[in-house]
Amino acid sequence: MKLPRRQFLHLAAGAAALPAVSRFAWAQAYPSRPVRLIAPVAPAGATDILARLMGQWLSERLGQSFVIENRPGGGNNIGTEAVVRAPADGYTLLMAATPNAVNATLYDKLSFNFLRDIAPVASVIRAPYVIAVNPTVAAKTIPELIAYAKANPGKLSMGSTGTGSGAHMAGELFKMMAGVDMVHVPYRGGGAGLTDLLGGQVQVMFVSTVSSIEHIKTGRLRALAVTTATRSDEMPDIPTVGEFVLGYEASAWFGVGAPKNTPSQIIDKLNEAINAGLADPKIKFRLADLGGTPLVGSPAEFGKLIADETEKWGKVVKFTGIKAD
C-alpha cells in the first residue's frame, strides 16, 4: 500500500526523532546505577580529597553512589586513559587537574589527546600552591630562601607530587624566574612527598593548600608564600611569591571530565549538580577551609580554562627542557 506523501513524511520525521527522544529520556533517568569517579592519583593528595568531597555531594544530590577509584601512575595518564577508553555514558568520570594540561607537552607520545578526548563537565576549584619548608630550614621568607639557594646551589631538595605535576611545574617556574637551583625529588603522589617534607627528607615543596593547610596551621610546616597573584583569604598574612618575584603566578585547578561524545544532557545535568554543590554553604565552607576558591561555570568555560593552562605550561616545559620520567 502506498502511503500519502504527507503521512509518509510525518512517519519519517517521527522515526528520525526517536533516537533523540530516547537519548533525552535516558539522560533524564541518569544516573540509574553507581558512577565511577576516577582520581588518577594515589590517595591522600588534593585530587583525591576533592574527588571524595564532590563524590559524596553528587551521591546525595543525584541519588546514586559515586564511587571514587584511585588509578595512579604515569603522571595521571593511566587513570586519564581509563576514562578516555570508557563508554561515553556518564558512568565513568575523571577528576581532572593541572597535570592533565601539563602532560600534553611533557609526554612526546600519548595514546590520547586530553583536549580532544575528554569532554569538560565542570570546574570545581582553583587553589594556590604554598611554598612550604620544613621548620628546620633557616629561611623564613622568600628573599631568604632565594639568597640561601643562590649561595648553596643544589643543596636544597624540592619535593613534588611527581614529574610534570602542577606542584612540580610551579616549582620549575619559580626556579626559572628566581634564578635558583634546587634538586627536584619527585614522588608518586602527594601523600608520600608530604610525609617526607614533614620528616625533613626534603626541605622545600610546592604543595596545594588542600593537602597542607592543617600542617601549616599546627606549625609542622612553615609557609613562606602562596603562588597565586593575590593573597589567600584563608591565610591573609602569608605573602604571594609575586611580591618578591615580579610576574610569578601559578595555581592548582580541579574539575570533572567525561569521555568525549558523552551526551550533552548528561554533561549538563552533572554540571548543574556540581555548581549547586559549589553554592552549598557546607561545601563552600569546606573548600574555603582547604584554601581554595570555587570555580562555578559552564562546561565551555571549563574547556577554555583547560586550553589556556595547556598553552601556559607547554611554554614552561619547552623552556626548561623537562622530560617525563
N, C-alpha and C positions, 0 to 999 in steps of 0.2 A: 504494500500500500504506500502510495506516495503522499508524504505529508505536505500540507500547505506551507509555503515559504515562511510565513510569519511564525507558525507553530514550530517549524524546524529551527529557526534562528533562536526562538525562545528556549527550546530544549538544549540547544548547543551552548547558549550562554549560561544556562543553569549548570550544565555539566562542567563547564570551564571554571565556574565559581566554586565547585565542590572542594577542590584541594585547598583553596584559600579559606573557606569556611571551616574545614576540618582542622587546618593548622591553627586557626584562631581559637576554635573550641579546645584544641589540645593545649594551647598556651594558657587559656583561661583556667584549665584544670591543673596546670603546673604549680607546684611540684606534687606529684601523686605518689612518690616514693623517695627514699633518702637521697640526698645530694652529696657528692664528694667535693670538698673544697681542698685542693692540693696546695700545701705550703712547700715550696721546693727547697726547703732548708731543714736543718736539724731542729729539734725542739729547743725552746728557751730564748731564741732570738726574737727580734722585733717583729719579723714577718709572721712567725709562729704565734706570738702573743696576740697580734691584731687579727689573725685568721680565726683564732678561738673566740675572741671578743665578738667579731662580726658573725661568725658561725652560730653562736648562741643567740644573737639577736634575730638572725634570719630564721632559725628554727622556731623561735617564739612567734615571729611575725607571720610566717608562711605555713606553719603547722606541720612541717616535716623536718626530720633530722638533717642537719648539715654537718656531716662527719669530716673532721679535719684529718687529713692524711699527709704525713710528712714524707717527702720524697727528695732527700738531699742528694747532692753530688753534682759534679760537672759545673760548678758555679751557677747553680739554679737551672741549668739546662736539662737535667734529667727529668725533674718534675714538670718543667715547662713543656717538654716534648710529650710527656704523658697526656697533657691536656690537649696539645695540638693534634695528637692522634686519636683522641676520644671522639665518640659520636657527638655531633653538634645538636644535642637535645636538651642542654641545660643541666644535665645531671653530673657533669664533671666541670668544675670551675677552678680557676687559678688565682691564688693570692700573689699578684704581681708586685714587683718592687723595682727600685733603681737598677739593680744588676741586669734586669731584662733589657734595659736601654743600653747599658754599657756593653753587653755581650755581642750586640750587633756588629761592633767594630773589633772587639777584643779577640773574638774567635774567627779564624780565617774560614773554617768550614763548619757550618751548622746545617743540620738536616731540615731546618725550618727557618722562616723569616718572621720574627716576632711581630713586626708592624703589619705584615700581610696575613699571618696565620692565627693570630689571637684577636678576637673581637673585644674592644674595650666595653666594659659593662658600667663600672662606676669607680671613680676615685674615692679614697677613704680618708687619707690623712697625709699631711706634709709635716715633717718633724726635723728639727735641726739635729746635726751631729754635735757632740760635745767633744772638745779636745780634753780628754781626761788623762791624768797621770796618777801613778801610784804615789801615795803620800811620802814615800822615801825620796822621791825626786825633788831636788832642791828648788827647781823653777816654780815660782808661784804666779807668774804672769806670762803672757805670750812673748813680750820682748825678752824676758829672762830665758824662756825656752829657746828662742831663736839664737840668742847670744851663746848659750851653752852648746847648742847643736853645731854652731859655726866654729866654736873653739874646740869641739870634740867630734869631728866628723866621723860618722859610722859608729859612735859609742852608744847612741840611743836606739833601742829596738822599738819599732812601731808595729803593734799587733793590728790585725784586721780580721774581718769575718770571711776572708778568702780573696784570692786574686781576682780583681775586677768587681768586687763588691762595692756597694755605694760608699762604705766606710773607707775602703782602700783608695777609691778614686778621690774622695775628699782629702785624704792624706797626701796623695800624689800631687793634687792641685796646690796644697799648702807648701809642700817641699819645693815645687816648681816656682811658686810666686815669692816664697820667703828666701829661696836660695840656700836651703839646708839639706844635709844628708842624714837621713835616718834609715836604719836597716828594716826593711819590710819583713814581717813574720806573719804569713797567712795561716789562718785556722779554718777548720771545717765547721763553720757556723759560729754564731755569736756567743753561745754559752761557753765554749771552750776558751775562746780568746778572752772573754771577760774574767773567767776563772784565773787565767794566768796573769792578767793585769792586776787583779786583786792580790794575787800571790807574789807579785813583783818579778815574775819571769820575763815580762815585757814592761817597759817603762811608760810608754805612751800609746794611746789608742783613740781613734776617732770612733765614738760609739753613739748610737742613737739614744735620745732621751728615753725612749720607750723601755729600753732594757737597762739603763744605767741610773736613772734618776733617783731610785731608792738608795743606791750605794753612795751617790753624791750627797744626799740629804743626811745620811748617817755618818759621813766623813770617811768612809772606806776608800773613796776615790776623791781626788781633787779636780774640780772642773776649772780649766783656765779660760775657756771661751766657747761660745756657740758659733756654728758655721753659717747661720742664716744672715741675711742682710740686716735684720733688726733683732733686738734682744728678745729672749723668750719671756712670755708673760709669767710662766711658771718659775723662772729663775732670773728675775729682772736685774739682779746685782751682778750677774756674770756678763762680761762684755762680749761683743762679737769679734771674730777674727778680723773682720774688715776695719775695725777701729785702729788696727795696727798694721795690717797688710791690705792696703787700699785695693778695692775691687774684688776682694775674695768673697765668694758665696757658694755654698753647697748645702744641699738638704736631701733628706730621705723622703721618698714618696711611696705610697702603697695604694693598691686598688685591686679590683676584681676583674678578671678577664674570662673569656669563654672561647671555645673553638670557633673558628670562622664559620660562617653560614648558620650559626645558631639563630633561630627565628627572632626577628626583631621584637615580637610581642613578649617573648621570654626575657630578652635583654631589658626591655623597658620595665617589665614587672620587677626584675631584680634591682634595677636602678632606683625605681621608686621606693622599694623596701629599704635599700641601703641608705638612701637620702633621708628617709624617715628615721632611721637609726641615728644618723649624724645629727638630727634635730632633737632627738630624745634627750631630756635633761640628764638622765643617768649615764647614757653613752657619752654625751658631751663632757660631763664631769670626769669620766674615766679617761677620755682622750686628753683632756686638759691636764689631768694628773700625770699622764705619761709624757707631757711636754709637747704635744702635737696640736696642729690646727686642722679641724675637719675641712675636707675639700668637697663640698656639695656641688654637684654639677651633672651635666648630661653625659651620655656615652661619647658624644662627639668632642666635648671639652676634655674628657679624659684622654681620648685619642690624640688630641693636639698636644697635651702635656707630654705624652709618651714620645711623640715625634720630636718635640723641642729638646727633650732630655737626651734622646738618641743622638741628635746633632751635637749638642754641647759636649757630652762625654766622649763622643767619637773624636773630637778635636784633641782632647786631653790624652786619649790613648795613643793617637798618632804622634803627638808632640813628645811624650815621654818614652815611647817605644815599648810600653808594657806588653808582655806576652802572656798568654794563658798558660797555666801550669800543664 
